[in-house]
Amino acid sequence: MGEPVTTAEVGANTQALTLHQISHLDQKAFEHSLAQLCHAMENPNLQSPADQETLGTIAGKLRQVAESTPDYWPTVLRFIQFASSTMRKNAPPPGQQPRVLSDILSVGLMRGIREVDKTILLDDGYLENGEFTNCRIIFTQNPVRLTRAHFRNCAFEIPTTDPPNAYIRKVSRTLLSSNLQSVSIPTL
């Protein structure tokens, strides 16, 4: 692809970078390009669709960025939603009426929640043994204590408050550390 773009070149570049170009930045230049990354996700028509390798590379670089870096949290929260929605074509589209799982109490080895092809709003409570496949999962700022939760081929929506509360930070770190295809949460 050529020489990696430097930090100075990112700062001097007034032209929008594509996700593919951003994924090829060296780590220091990448850290200075978070605003351009957000712009690239907001304007997908400026580029060809992102492939899984590009999104995986960006996720790996985001994991290395210090959380105190300007624009870190808005970028990470937006990236998780963008990447999971881009990769999960079988999940319901945004805007559908969700099944609200509020004040959840689902415990025991034989019980649990099994959902397929649904939009699910997780809002407060405790969920043990949850299994979600091809779902759109919407987190709120109200913590849901998850134990043995499995998300397969799901798209994720997370509130984009800056700074996010401790629960949203923890959820985001867990999702960013996964491949976003199959996310298993032993406990959260």
C-alpha positions in Angstrom: 0.0 0.0 0.0 3.0 2.3 0.3 4.5 4.2 3.2 2.5 4.6 6.4 1.0 8.0 6.9 2.7 10.1 9.6 1.2 12.2 12.4 2.2 15.4 10.6 0.5 14.2 7.4 -2.7 13.4 9.3 -2.8 16.9 10.8 -2.0 18.6 7.5 -4.6 16.5 5.6 -7.7 18.5 4.9 -9.1 15.7 2.7 -11.3 13.0 4.4 -9.6 9.7 4.9 -11.4 6.4 4.3 -11.6 3.7 6.9 -9.1 1.6 4.9 -6.6 4.5 4.9 -7.1 5.1 8.6 -6.5 1.4 9.3 -3.1 1.6 7.7 -1.9 4.6 9.8 0.9 4.0 12.2 -0.4 3.9 15.9 0.7 7.5 16.7 -0.9 8.9 13.5 -4.0 6.8 14.2 -4.4 8.3 17.7 -4.4 11.7 16.1 -7.0 10.7 13.5 -9.9 9.8 15.8 -12.0 12.8 14.6 -11.3 11.6 11.0 -12.3 8.1 11.9 -15.7 9.5 13.3 -16.1 11.4 10.0 -15.4 8.3 7.9 -18.1 6.4 9.9 -20.6 9.2 9.5 -20.1 9.4 5.8 -19.8 5.9 4.5 -20.7 7.0 1.0 -17.2 8.6 0.7 -15.6 5.2 0.6 -16.1 1.6 -0.4 -17.8 -0.5 2.3 -15.5 -1.5 5.1 -14.4 -5.1 5.2 -14.0 -7.3 8.3 -10.1 -7.1 8.1 -10.2 -3.2 8.0 -12.6 -3.1 11.0 -10.6 -5.6 12.9 -7.4 -3.6 12.4 -9.1 -0.4 13.5 -10.5 -2.2 16.6 -7.0 -3.4 17.5 -5.6 0.1 17.2 -8.4 1.5 19.3 -7.6 -1.0 22.0 -4.1 0.5 22.2 -5.3 4.2 22.5 -5.3 5.7 26.0 -8.8 6.3 27.2 -7.8 9.8 28.2 -7.1 10.7 24.5 -9.4 13.4 23.2 -12.3 12.0 21.3 -11.6 8.5 22.5 -14.9 7.6 24.0 -17.2 9.1 21.3 -15.1 7.3 18.7 -15.1 3.9 20.5 -18.8 4.0 21.1 -19.6 5.0 17.6 -17.1 2.4 16.2 -18.7 -0.5 18.1 -22.1 0.4 16.7 -20.8 1.0 13.2 -18.6 -2.1 13.0 -21.2 -4.5 14.5 -24.0 -3.1 12.3 -21.7 -3.3 9.2 -20.7 -6.9 9.9 -24.1 -8.1 11.1 -26.4 -7.9 8.1 -28.8 -10.5 9.7 -29.5 -8.3 12.8 -32.8 -6.3 12.7 -32.3 -2.8 11.3 -32.2 0.2 13.7 -35.5 1.8 14.7 -37.5 -1.3 15.3 -39.6 -1.5 18.5 -37.4 -3.4 21.0 -38.3 -6.1 23.5 -37.5 -4.3 26.7 -35.7 -6.4 29.3 -36.0 -4.2 32.3 -35.4 -5.1 35.9 -34.4 -8.6 34.6 -34.1 -11.5 36.9 -33.1 -14.6 35.0 -31.1 -17.1 37.0 -30.5 -20.8 37.3 -28.7 -23.3 35.1 -31.8 -24.4 33.1 -33.4 -21.0 32.8 -32.3 -18.1 30.8 -33.3 -16.0 27.9 -32.9 -17.2 24.3 -33.6 -14.7 21.6 -33.2 -14.8 17.8 -33.7 -12.1 15.2 -35.1 -9.5 17.7 -34.3 -6.0 18.9 -33.5 -6.2 22.6 -33.2 -3.2 25.0 -31.2 -4.2 28.1 -32.2 -1.8 30.9 -31.3 -2.6 34.5 -31.3 -5.9 36.4 -29.5 -9.2 36.3 -29.3 -11.7 33.4 -27.8 -15.1 33.7 -27.6 -17.6 30.8 -28.7 -15.2 28.1 -28.2 -16.2 24.5 -28.8 -13.8 21.7 -28.4 -14.6 18.0 -28.8 -12.2 15.0 -30.2 -9.6 17.4 -29.8 -5.8 17.7 -28.8 -5.2 21.4 -29.4 -1.8 22.8 -27.6 -0.9 26.0 -28.8 1.9 28.3 -26.8 3.6 31.0 -28.7 1.5 33.6 -26.4 -1.5 34.4 -27.4 -5.0 33.6 -25.3 -7.5 35.5 -24.5 -10.2 32.9 -23.4 -13.7 33.7 -22.8 -16.3 31.0 -24.3 -14.1 28.3 -23.6 -15.0 24.7 -24.1 -12.7 21.7 -23.7 -14.2 18.2 -23.9 -12.1 15.1 -25.5 -9.2 17.0 -25.4 -5.5 16.3 -24.8 -3.3 19.3 -26.1 0.2 20.2 -24.5 2.0 23.1 -25.4 5.5 24.4 -22.8 8.0 23.2 -22.5 10.1 26.3 -19.1 11.7 26.8 -17.8 10.7 29.2 -19.7 7.4 29.5 -20.5 6.0 32.9 -18.5 3.1 34.4 -21.0 0.5 33.2 -20.9 1.7 29.6 -17.1 1.9 29.7 -16.9 -1.7 30.9 -19.4 -2.9 28.2 -17.5 -1.0 25.6 -14.1 -2.5 26.6 -15.6 -6.0 26.5 -17.1 -5.5 23.1 -14.0 -3.9 21.7 -11.9 -6.8 23.0 -14.1 -9.3 21.1 -14.3 -9.8 17.4 -17.9 -8.5 17.6 -19.0 -11.8 15.9 -19.3 -14.0 18.9 -19.1 -12.2 22.3 -19.2 -14.3 25.4 -19.4 -12.5 28.7 -18.7 -14.8 31.7 -19.5 -12.0 34.1 -19.9 -8.2 33.7 
